[in-house]
Amino acid sequence: MSNSASLLMDNLFDLKVFVDVVETGSFTHSAERLGISRSAVGKCVARLENRIQIRLLHRTTRSLRLSDEGQTVYEGALKILHEVANIENELSQGQQQPKGLLRITAPVIFGRLYIMPIVKEYVRR
């Protein structure tokens, strides 16, 4: 996978983590749900905030709330992730019989969460 493709996958994963943090209302709950460390969740959100140079979440020891810009990013991220899921569904419906050589390069966390389940199903078939 090229660097730009790897960066795109990292960006999508960061969006996924951000959406999960917003929906769970907690870095800890999001980490548990996604099967990654709390630190990894924090790094994903920080990377996203650094990339767009905007504070997305207002955090205190007791609360977590979206900034106005965070709400905009959250709504956009939901649309993007929904579209990615739709594309995956369309493509998977068109190919009922897996075949051919499969090579995958992905970040470890993304690979464990998203790629391995697909590869296991591929191998099973």
C-alpha positions as CSV (number, residue, x, y, z in Angstrom):
1,M,0.0,0.0,0.0
2,S,1.4,3.4,-0.9
3,N,2.0,6.1,1.7
4,S,-1.0,8.1,0.6
5,A,-3.2,5.0,0.9
6,S,-1.8,4.2,4.3
7,L,-2.4,7.8,5.3
8,L,-6.0,7.6,4.1
9,M,-6.6,4.4,6.1
10,D,-5.1,6.1,9.2
11,N,-7.4,9.1,8.6
12,L,-10.4,6.9,8.3
13,F,-9.5,5.0,11.5
14,D,-9.0,8.3,13.3
15,L,-12.5,9.4,12.2
16,K,-13.9,6.1,13.3
17,V,-12.3,6.5,16.7
18,F,-13.5,10.1,17.0
19,V,-17.1,9.1,16.2
20,D,-17.0,6.3,18.7
21,V,-15.7,8.6,21.4
22,V,-18.5,11.0,20.7
23,E,-21.1,8.2,20.8
24,T,-19.8,6.6,24.0
25,G,-19.0,9.9,25.6
26,S,-15.7,8.5,27.0
27,F,-12.2,7.7,25.8
28,T,-12.2,4.7,28.2
29,H,-15.5,3.2,26.9
30,S,-14.4,3.8,23.3
31,A,-11.1,2.0,24.0
32,E,-13.0,-0.9,25.4
33,R,-15.5,-1.1,22.6
34,L,-12.8,-0.8,19.9
35,G,-10.4,-3.2,21.6
36,I,-7.5,-0.7,21.8
37,S,-5.8,1.2,24.6
38,R,-7.1,4.5,26.0
39,S,-3.8,6.0,25.0
40,A,-4.4,4.9,21.4
41,V,-7.8,6.5,21.4
42,G,-6.4,9.7,22.7
43,K,-3.7,9.7,20.0
44,C,-6.2,9.2,17.3
45,V,-8.3,12.1,18.4
46,A,-5.2,14.3,18.9
47,R,-3.9,13.4,15.4
48,L,-7.3,14.4,14.0
49,E,-7.3,17.6,15.9
50,N,-3.7,18.4,14.9
51,R,-4.4,17.6,11.2
52,I,-7.3,20.0,11.0
53,Q,-5.9,22.5,13.6
54,I,-9.2,22.6,15.4
55,R,-10.2,21.6,19.0
56,L,-13.0,19.0,18.5
57,L,-13.7,18.1,22.1
58,H,-13.8,20.0,25.3
59,R,-12.5,17.7,28.0
60,T,-12.5,17.8,31.7
61,T,-12.0,15.1,34.3
62,R,-15.7,14.6,34.5
63,S,-17.1,15.5,31.1
64,L,-16.6,15.4,27.4
65,R,-18.5,17.6,25.0
66,L,-18.2,18.5,21.3
67,S,-17.1,21.9,20.2
68,D,-19.1,23.6,17.5
69,E,-16.5,22.5,15.0
70,G,-16.4,19.1,16.5
71,Q,-20.1,18.7,15.8
72,T,-19.5,19.6,12.2
73,V,-16.7,17.1,11.9
74,Y,-18.8,14.4,13.7
75,E,-21.7,14.8,11.3
76,G,-19.3,14.7,8.3
77,A,-17.5,11.7,9.7
78,L,-20.7,9.8,10.1
79,K,-21.5,10.4,6.4
80,I,-18.0,9.3,5.3
81,L,-18.1,6.2,7.4
82,H,-21.6,5.4,6.2
83,E,-20.5,5.8,2.5
84,V,-17.4,3.5,3.1
85,A,-19.7,0.9,4.6
86,N,-22.1,1.2,1.6
87,I,-19.2,0.7,-0.9
88,E,-17.9,-2.3,1.0
89,N,-21.4,-3.8,1.0
90,E,-21.9,-3.2,-2.7
91,L,-18.6,-4.7,-3.6
92,S,-19.0,-7.7,-1.3
93,Q,-22.4,-8.5,-2.9
94,G,-20.9,-8.5,-6.3
95,Q,-18.3,-11.0,-5.5
96,Q,-19.8,-14.0,-3.8
97,Q,-16.8,-16.3,-4.5
98,P,-13.4,-15.1,-3.2
99,K,-10.5,-15.9,-5.5
100,G,-6.9,-14.8,-6.2
101,L,-3.9,-13.7,-4.3
102,L,-4.5,-11.3,-1.3
103,R,-1.8,-8.9,-0.1
104,I,-2.6,-6.5,2.6
105,T,-0.6,-3.7,4.3
106,A,-2.3,-1.8,7.0
107,P,-1.6,-0.2,10.4
108,V,-1.6,-2.8,13.1
109,I,-4.6,-1.5,15.0
110,F,-6.7,-1.1,11.9
111,G,-5.6,-4.5,10.7
112,R,-6.7,-6.2,13.9
113,L,-10.0,-4.5,14.1
114,Y,-11.1,-4.4,10.4
115,I,-8.9,-6.5,8.2
116,M,-8.4,-9.7,10.2
117,P,-12.1,-10.5,10.4
118,I,-12.4,-10.2,6.7
119,V,-9.3,-12.2,6.0
120,K,-10.5,-15.0,8.4
121,E,-13.8,-15.2,6.4
122,Y,-11.8,-15.2,3.1
123,V,-9.7,-18.1,4.3
124,R,-12.7,-20.0,5.6
125,R,-14.4,-19.8,2.2
